[in-house]
Amino acid sequence: MLRDHLTRAFPFAWTITLVDNASTDRTAAIASGLAARLPGVRLVEPRTARPCRQRTSCPLK
């Protein structure tokens, strides 16, 4: 359903980038599932397991 909507709403190449800040909710798991099913979705995860509070404090993969 989401893929069909995105294809209709955006008839051009698109990318959605989701960044995991090591939060304790299920955001990363949901984003990973979306990235596995939708080629235009990309998940960026920090290389460390600690929460990232500042933009410059978390090295990304």
C-alpha positions in Angstrom: 0.0 0.0 0.0 2.8 2.5 0.9 4.8 1.6 -2.2 1.7 2.2 -4.4 1.0 5.5 -2.8 4.6 6.7 -3.2 4.7 5.6 -6.8 1.5 7.5 -7.6 2.3 10.6 -5.5 5.9 10.8 -6.7 6.2 9.7 -10.4 10.0 10.4 -10.3 13.0 8.9 -8.5 12.8 9.5 -4.8 14.8 8.6 -1.6 13.7 8.6 2.0 16.6 8.6 4.4 15.8 7.5 8.0 18.5 8.0 10.6 18.6 5.9 13.8 19.8 7.9 16.8 19.9 4.7 19.0 16.5 5.5 20.5 14.9 2.8 22.6 11.6 2.7 20.7 11.0 0.5 17.6 11.9 3.2 15.0 15.0 1.4 13.8 13.2 -1.9 13.4 10.3 -0.3 11.5 12.7 1.7 9.3 14.7 -1.5 8.6 11.6 -3.3 7.5 10.6 -0.4 5.2 14.1 -0.3 3.7 13.9 -4.1 3.0 10.6 -3.7 1.1 11.0 -0.3 -0.6 14.1 0.3 -2.7 13.8 4.1 -2.2 14.1 3.9 1.6 17.5 3.9 3.3 18.3 3.5 7.0 21.4 5.1 8.4 22.6 3.7 11.7 25.3 4.9 14.1 28.4 2.8 14.6 28.0 3.0 18.3 25.1 1.6 20.4 24.8 4.7 22.6 22.2 7.3 22.1 23.3 10.3 19.9 22.3 13.6 21.3 24.4 15.9 19.1 24.6 15.7 15.4 28.4 15.5 15.5 28.7 13.0 18.3 27.7 9.8 16.3 29.9 8.4 13.6 27.6 6.8 11.0 28.1 3.5 9.2 
